[in-house]
Amino acid sequence: MMMKTRYLVAAVLLAFLAMPSLEAQAKKRLAILPFSGGQAQDGETISVLLSNQRTLLDAFTVQPRNSAIDRIMGEQQFQRQSGLINSDAISEIGKLNTADLVVSGYIARIGNINLLLISIVDVTEIQQIAGVYQTYRSIEEIRGLLPALSQRLVEASQKEYHNLPGLAIPSFTVPANVNANDAMVLAQILATEIVSLGRYAVFPRNNSVDDVIKEHQFQRSGQTASTMALGTSRSIDYILSSSVMSLGRMNLFGAQVLSIERGEMITGADREYQDISDGLSKNLMRDIARELIAGVGGGAIAPSDQPAGTQRPARAERAPREPKERNPETDNAAKLWTVGASVGSALAPPLVIGTVHGTIAPIRNAFLELGFDFGLLSGDPDANYYSMYPFAHLAFFLPVGGGGWYAGAGAGFMMLNYTFAETEDFPGGDYSENIFAVDVITGFNVGGFLDISYTLRTNFSGASNKISVGYTYRFK
């Protein structure tokens, strides 16, 4: 009896000791690829830092890259022209590395900041199950950002997608007059937003928009996914067809959801944008994703349903296709609407110049200034001087803080009168002249109320200067 008890205790201890290994086997295997894009070794650095995140290590069995992966990491196989996810290559990489999930990332440069896109793709289904994106200024910031990004990736990857309708997202053709990289990055953000909303099981496609037709034929024929090499064994219910085109000085990004069973378009949405930073600041892809979800019967997206892939604040709901309100921080800050008055000097007759002026700015980063100079004092106690000078200037404006710097050019018409003691040349002691002049201007608007300006004025036979300081009321 004692011997049986000992065997039983030993078996229990062995089972207890084996629990961690069984738990490890239950974890999904995750391969993290070096990220593409960015400068120098930034992509490699970020992927290494990401693989060290405790949140990922606790949730997955994180696997290192091997030589087989290195041999297939050529640009033509791993990434498309934009450097974004190539599902076929990811599948092959994951299988060679015996991984269940593959993490892929891309770094895009947007002005003076970087955009990091991270996606997790299920190798067996070629399904994007999670995604996040985050802006940053320098690689030094990445270490502090990765813990939160890793947490959001883990949370998003643990959602249940098996019972959701399948949505395939083919690639699309970009016209020659549209920035292809911007369009592809926005398309990847759209896919991430749709995944984060949790209303579809998302399956990226990377061949061409012709996959829409192939997918339809495949579903109608009843063939298996392996014979069609579509990368998924489950049924696809919808296709997301995206397009981008030039719209004058703007670009138009459009997306439609197509029903395979019904063979028709279910819903669509489109937004205008100038460049990728414009698309990000206005949350265009989030708006399109939410509108598409609602259009297929997903219902309105509540504020609590905000995608986990971003850190931008939520915005109030608005009706579909309603023009967006301008953001004062990004739009009005670059428009200078003012009225004001200033006093200055030409450091020669006229010694004192009073100015009344105003600016109008129907477009960003430029304004039209209309004003009137009145000059007094010649510096000679025996002479009187006055001048009047209406002018118009066109200038470019760069917002800085509550004000900004401006520079431009314009013209005016000076009417002056100079009264002095009689001479042989001017027996009447009076001199008047009308002069057309060209101005070059520059200056600073400080805090929206103080204006400091310099004007170089010439009639091409001589030149004068004007330095002015005055009060400006800026309309918001």
For each residue, the residues with C-beta under 8 A, 3 or more apart:
1: 4 5
2: 5 6
3: 6 7
4: 1 7 8
5: 1 2 8 9
6: 2 3 9 10
7: 3 4 10 11
8: 4 5 11 12
9: 5 6 12 13
10: 6 7 13 14
11: 7 8 14 15
12: 8 9 15 16
13: 9 10 16 17
14: 10 11 17 18
15: 11 12 18 19
16: 12 13 19
17: 13 14 20
18: 14 15 21 22
19: 15 16 22 23
20: 17 23 24
21: 18 24 25
22: 18 19 25 26
23: 19 20 26 27
24: 20 21 27 61
25: 21 22
26: 22 23
27: 23 24 59 60 61
28: 60 61 100 101
29: 60 61 63 98 99 100 101
30: 56 60 61 62 63 99 100 101 102 103 120
31: 62 63 65 69 93 94 97 99 101 102 103
32: 47 50 51 62 65 102 103
33: 47 65 69 73 78 90 93 102 103 104 105
34: 43 44 47 65 73
35: 38 42 43 44 46 47 104 105 106 107 116 118
36: 43 78 79 83 105 106 107
37: 43 83 106 107 108 109
38: 35 42 43 46 107 109 114
39: 42 139
40:
41: 44 45
42: 35 38 39 45 46 107 139
43: 34 35 36 37 38 46 47 105 107
44: 34 35 41 47 48
45: 41 42 48 49 139 142
46: 35 38 42 43 49 50 105 107 116 139 142 146
47: 32 33 34 35 43 44 50 51 103 105
48: 44 45 51 52
49: 45 46 52 53 142 143 146
50: 32 46 47 53 56 103 105 118 146 149 150
51: 32 47 48 56 62 64
52: 48 49 57
53: 49 50 56 57 146 147 150
54: 57 58
55: 58 59 147 150 151 154
56: 30 50 51 53 59 60 62 150 153 154
57: 52 53 54 60 62
58: 54 55
59: 27 55 56 154 157 158
60: 27 28 29 30 56 57 101
61: 24 27 28 29 30
62: 30 31 32 51 56 57
63: 29 30 31 97 98 99
64: 51
65: 31 32 33 34 69 70 97
66: 69 70 96 97
67: 70 71
68: 71 72 96 97
69: 31 33 65 66 72 73 93 96 97
70: 65 66 67 73
71: 67 68
72: 68 69 77 78 89 92 93 96
73: 33 34 69 70 77 78 93
74: 77 78
75: 78 79
76:
77: 72 73 74 86 89
78: 33 36 72 73 74 75 86 89 93
79: 36 75 82 83 84 85 86 89 106
80: 83 84 86 171 184 206
81: 180 181 184
82: 79 106 180 181 184 185
83: 36 37 79 80 106 181
84: 79 80 106 117 184 185 187 188
85: 79 90 104 106 119 121 128 188 204 206
86: 77 78 79 80 89 90 206
87: 90 91 121 126 204 205 206 231
88: 91 92 126 206 231
89: 72 77 78 79 86 92 93
90: 33 85 86 87 93 94 102 104 121 123 126
91: 87 88 94 95 123 126 231
92: 72 88 89 95 96
93: 31 33 69 72 73 78 89 90 96 97 99 102
94: 31 90 91 97 99 100 101 102 121 123
95: 91 92 98 99 123
96: 66 68 69 72 92 93
97: 31 63 65 66 68 69 93 94
98: 29 63 95
99: 29 30 31 63 93 94 95 102 123
100: 28 29 30 94 122 123 124
101: 28 29 30 31 60 94 120 121 122 123 129 157
102: 30 31 32 33 90 93 94 99 120 121 123
103: 30 31 32 33 47 50 118 119 120 153
104: 33 35 85 90 118 119 121
105: 33 35 36 43 46 47 50 116 117 118 119
106: 35 36 37 79 82 83 84 85 116 117 185 188
107: 35 36 37 38 42 43 46 114 115 116 117
108: 37 114 115 117 181 185 276
109: 37 38 113 114 115
110: 113 114 115 135 276 277 280
111: 277
112: 137
113: 109 110 135 136 137
114: 38 107 108 109 110 135 136 137
115: 107 108 109 110 133 134 135 185 276 280
116: 35 46 105 106 107 133 134 135 136 142 145 149
117: 84 105 106 107 108 131 132 133 185 188 189 192
118: 35 50 103 104 105 131 132 133 149 153
119: 85 103 104 105 128 130 131 188 191 192
120: 30 101 102 103 128 129 130 131 153 156 157
121: 85 87 90 94 101 102 104 126 127 128 129 204
122: 100 101 125 126 127 128 129
123: 90 91 94 95 99 100 101 102 126
124: 100 233
125: 122 203 231 232 233 234
126: 87 88 90 91 121 122 123 203 204 231 232
127: 121 122 161 201 202 203 232
128: 85 119 120 121 122 131 191 192 195 202 203 204
129: 101 120 121 122 156 157 159 161 195
130: 119 120 153 156 157 159 195
131: 117 118 119 120 128 153 156 191 192 195 196 309
132: 117 118 149 152 153 156 192 308 309 310
133: 115 116 117 118 189 192 309 310
134: 115 116 145 149 310 311
135: 110 113 114 115 116 280
136: 113 114 116 139 141 142 145
137: 112 113 114 141
138: 141
139: 39 42 45 46 136 142
140: 143
141: 136 137 138 144 145
142: 45 46 49 116 136 139 145 146
143: 49 140 146
144: 141 147
145: 116 134 136 141 142 148 149
146: 46 49 50 53 142 143 149 150
147: 53 55 144 150 151
148: 145 151 152 311
149: 50 116 118 132 134 145 146 152 153
150: 50 53 55 56 146 147 153 154
151: 55 147 148 154 155
152: 132 148 149 155 156 308 309
153: 56 103 118 120 130 131 132 149 150 156 157
154: 55 56 59 150 151 157 158
155: 151 152 158 159 308
156: 120 129 130 131 132 152 153 159 195 196 308 309
157: 59 101 120 129 130 153 154
158: 59 154 155
159: 129 130 155 156 198
160: 163 164
161: 127 129 164 198 201
162: 201
163: 160
164: 160 161 198 199 200 201
165: 199 200 201 237 238
166: 200 201 203 232 234 235 236 237 238
167: 194 200 201 202 203 236 237 238 239 240 257
168: 203 204 205 211 215 236 238 239 240
169: 187 191 194 202 203 204 205 239 240 242
170: 205 206 207 208 209 210 211 212 239 240 241 242
171: 80 187 205 206 207 208 209
172: 187 209 241 242 243 244
173: 208 209 243
174: 178 180 183 184 244
175: 178 244 245 246
176:
177: 246
178: 174 175 182 183 244 245 246 251
179: 182 183 251 275 276
180: 81 82 174 183 184
181: 81 82 83 108 184 185 276
182: 178 179 185 186 251 275 276 279
183: 174 178 179 180 186 187 244 251 253
184: 80 81 82 84 174 180 181 187 188
185: 82 84 106 108 115 117 181 182 188 189 276
186: 182 183 189 190 244 253 273 276 279 284 285
187: 84 169 171 172 183 184 190 191 242 253
188: 84 85 106 117 119 184 185 191 192
189: 117 133 185 186 192 193 279 280 285
190: 186 187 193 194 242 255 285 288 289
191: 119 128 131 169 187 188 194 195 202 204 240
192: 117 119 128 131 132 133 188 189 195 196 307 309
193: 189 190 196 197 285 286 288 289 290 307 309
194: 167 169 190 191 197 199 200 202 240 289 292 293
195: 128 129 130 131 156 191 192 198 200 202 309
196: 131 156 192 193 307 308 309
197: 193 194 200 289 290 293 298 301 305 307
198: 159 161 164 195 305
199: 164 165 194 293 296 298
200: 164 165 166 167 194 195 197 238
201: 127 161 162 164 165 166 167 234
202: 127 128 167 169 191 194 195
203: 125 126 127 128 166 167 168 169 231 232 236
204: 85 87 121 126 128 168 169 191
205: 87 168 169 170 171 211 215 230 231
206: 80 85 86 87 88 170 171
207: 170 171 210 211
208: 170 171 173 211
209: 170 171 172 173 212 241
210: 170 207 213 214
211: 168 170 205 207 208 214 215 230 239
212: 170 209 215 216 239 241 258
213: 210 216 217
214: 210 211 217 218 228 230
215: 168 205 211 212 218 219 230 236 239 260
216: 212 213 219 220 239 260 263
217: 213 214 220 221
218: 214 215 221 223 225 228 230
219: 215 216 222 235 236 260 261
220: 216 217
221: 217 218
222: 219
223: 218 227 228
224: 227 228 233
225: 218 228 229 230 231 232 233 234
226: 229 233
227: 223 224
228: 214 218 223 224 225
229: 225 226
230: 205 211 214 215 218 225
231: 87 88 91 125 126 203 205 225
232: 125 126 127 166 203 225 236
233: 124 125 224 225 226
234: 125 166 201 225
235: 166 219
236: 166 167 168 203 215 219 232 239 260
237: 165 166 167 259 260 261
238: 165 166 167 168 200 257 258 259 260 266 296
239: 167 168 169 170 211 212 215 216 236 257 258 260
240: 167 168 169 170 191 194 255 256 257 258 292
241: 170 172 209 212 255 256 257 258
242: 169 170 172 187 190 253 254 255 256
243: 172 173 253 254 255
244: 172 174 175 178 183 186 251 252 253 254
245: 175 178 251 252 254
246: 175 177 178 250 251 252
247: 250 251 252 272
248:
249: 274
250: 246 247 272 273 274
251: 178 179 182 183 244 245 246 247 272 273 274 275
252: 244 245 246 247 270 271 272
253: 183 186 187 242 243 244 270 271 272 273 279 284 285 288
254: 242 243 244 245 268 269 270
255: 190 240 241 242 243 268 269 270 288 292
256: 240 241 242 265 266 267 268
257: 167 238 239 240 241 265 266 267 268 292 295 296
258: 212 238 239 240 241 264 265 266
259: 237 238 262 263 264 265 266
260: 215 216 219 236 237 238 239 263
261: 219 237
262: 259 266
263: 216 259 260
264: 258 259
265: 256 257 258 259 268
266: 238 256 257 258 259 262 295 296
267: 256 257 291 292 294 295 296
268: 254 255 256 257 265 292 295
269: 254 255 287 288 291 292 295 320 321
270: 252 253 254 255 288 321
271: 252 253 279 282 284 287 288
272: 247 250 251 252 253
273: 186 250 251 253 276 278 279 282 284
274: 249 250 251 278
275: 179 182 251 278 279
276: 108 110 115 179 181 182 185 186 273 279 280
277: 110 111 280 281
278: 273 274 275 281 282 284
279: 182 186 189 253 271 273 275 276 282 284 285
280: 110 115 135 189 276 277 283 284
281: 277 278 327 330
282: 271 273 278 279 287 324 327
283: 280 286 287 312 315
284: 186 253 271 273 278 279 280 287 288
285: 186 189 190 193 253 279 288 289
286: 193 283 289 290 307 310
287: 269 271 282 283 284 290 291
288: 190 193 253 255 269 270 271 284 285 291 292
289: 190 193 194 197 285 286 292 293 307
290: 193 197 286 287 293 294 301
291: 267 269 287 288 294 295 320
292: 194 240 255 257 267 268 269 288 289 295 296
293: 194 197 199 289 290 296 298 299 301
294: 267 290 291 298 299 300 301 320
295: 257 266 267 268 269 291 292 298 320
296: 199 238 257 266 267 292 293
297:
298: 197 199 293 294 295 301
299: 293 294
300: 294 317
301: 197 290 293 294 298 305
302: 305
303: 306 314 317
304:
305: 197 198 301 302
306: 303 310 314
307: 192 193 196 197 286 289 310
308: 132 152 155 156 196
309: 131 132 133 152 156 192 193 195 196
310: 132 133 134 286 306 307
311: 134 148
312: 283
313:
314: 303 306
315: 283
316:
317: 300 303
318: 322 324
319: 322
320: 269 291 294 295
321: 269 270
322: 318 319
323:
324: 282 318
325:
326: 330 331 332
327: 281 282 330 331 332
328: 331 332 333 476
329: 332 333
330: 281 326 327 333 334
331: 326 327 328 334 335 364
332: 326 327 328 329 335 476
333: 328 329 330 399 404
334: 330 331 364 365 397 399 404
335: 331 332 361 363 364 367 397
336: 359 361 367 397 404 406 445 474
337: 359 360 361 367 474 475
338: 357 358 359 445 451 472 473 474 475
339: 357 358 472 473
340: 356 357 358 451 470 471 472 473
341: 354 355 356 357 470 471
342: 354 355 357 451 453 468 469 470 471
343: 352 353 354 355 468 469 470
344: 352 353 355 453 466 467 468 469 470
345: 350 351 352 353 466 467
346: 349 350 351 353 375 464 465 466
347: 351 465 467
348: 351 379 464
349: 346 375 377 378 379 385 418
350: 345 346 353 375 376 377 378 385 386 387
351: 345 346 347 348 376 377 378 379
352: 343 344 345 375 376 377
353: 343 344 345 346 350 373 374 375 376 466 468
354: 341 342 343 373 374 376
355: 341 342 343 344 371 372 373 374 468 470
356: 340 341 371 372
357: 338 339 340 341 342 369 370 371 372
358: 338 339 340 369 370 371
359: 336 337 338 367 368 369 370
360: 337 367 368 370
361: 335 336 337 364 366 367 368 397
362:
363: 335 366
364: 331 334 335 361
365: 334 396 397 398 399
366: 361 363 394 395 396 397
367: 335 336 337 359 360 361 394 395 397 406
368: 359 360 361 392 393 394
369: 357 358 359 391 392 393 394 395 408 410 441
370: 357 358 359 360 391 392
371: 355 356 357 358 390 391 392 393
372: 355 356 357 388 389 390 391
373: 353 354 355 387 388 389 390 391 412 466
374: 353 354 355 386 387 388 389
375: 346 349 350 352 353 385 386 387 388 389 416
376: 350 351 352 353 354 385 386
377: 349 350 351 352 385
378: 349 350 351 383 384 385 418 420
379: 348 349 351
380: 383 420
381:
382: 420 421
383: 378 380 418 419 420 421
384: 378 418 419 420
385: 349 350 375 376 377 378 416 417 418 419
386: 350 374 375 376 416 417
387: 350 373 374 375 414 415 416 417
388: 372 373 374 375 414 415 416
389: 372 373 374 375 412 413 414 415 437
390: 371 372 373 412 413
391: 369 370 371 372 373 410 411 412 413 439
392: 368 369 370 371 410 411 412
393: 368 369 371 408 409 410 439 441
394: 366 367 368 369 408 409 410
395: 366 367 369 406 407 408 409 410 441
396: 365 366 406 407 408
397: 334 335 336 361 365 366 367 404 405 406
398: 365 404 405 406
399: 333 334 365 403 404
400: 403 404 405
401: 404 447
402: 446 447 448
403: 399 400 444 445 446 447 448 450 474
404: 333 334 336 397 398 399 400 401 444 445
405: 397 398 400 442 443 444 445
406: 336 367 395 396 397 398 441 442 443 444 445
407: 395 396 441 442 443
408: 369 393 394 395 396 440 441 442
409: 393 394 395 438 439 440 441
410: 369 391 392 393 394 395 438 439 441
411: 391 392 436 437 438 439
412: 373 389 390 391 392 436 437 439 457
413: 389 390 391 434 435 436 437
414: 387 388 389 433 434 435 436 437
415: 387 388 389 432 433 434
416: 375 385 386 387 388 432 433 434 435
417: 385 386 387 430 431 432
418: 349 378 383 384 385 430 431 432
419: 383 384 385 429 430 431
420: 378 380 382 383 384 423 426 429 430 431
421: 382 383 429
422: 426 427 428 429
423: 420 426 427 429
424: 427
425:
426: 420 422 423 429 430 431
427: 422 423 424
428: 422
429: 419 420 421 422 423 426
430: 417 418 419 420 426
431: 417 418 419 420 426
432: 415 416 417 418
433: 414 415 416
434: 413 414 415 416
435: 413 414 416 459
436: 411 412 413 414 459
437: 389 411 412 413 414 457 458 459
438: 409 410 411 457 458 459 460
439: 391 393 409 410 411 412 455 456 457
440: 408 409 455 456
441: 369 393 395 406 407 408 409 410 453 454 455 456
442: 405 406 407 408 453 454
443: 405 406 407 451 452 453 454
444: 403 404 405 406 451 452 453
445: 336 338 403 404 405 406 448 450 451 472 474
446: 402 403 449 450 451 452
447: 401 402 403 450
448: 402 403 445 472 474
449: 446 471 472 473 474
450: 403 445 446 447 469 470 471 472
451: 338 340 342 443 444 445 446 468 469 470 471 472
452: 443 444 446 468 469
453: 342 344 441 442 443 444 466 467 468 469
454: 441 442 443 465 466 467 468
455: 439 440 441 465 466 467 468
456: 439 440 441 463 465
457: 412 437 438 439 463 464 465 466
458: 437 438 462 463 464
459: 435 436 437 438 462
460: 438
461:
462: 458 459
463: 456 457 458
464: 346 348 457 458
465: 346 347 454 455 456 457
466: 344 345 346 353 373 453 454 455 457
467: 344 345 347 453 454 455
468: 342 343 344 353 355 451 452 453 454 455
469: 342 343 344 450 451 452 453
470: 340 341 342 343 344 355 450 451
471: 340 341 342 449 450 451
472: 338 339 340 445 448 449 450 451
473: 338 339 340 449
474: 336 337 338 403 445 448 449
475: 337 338
476: 328 332
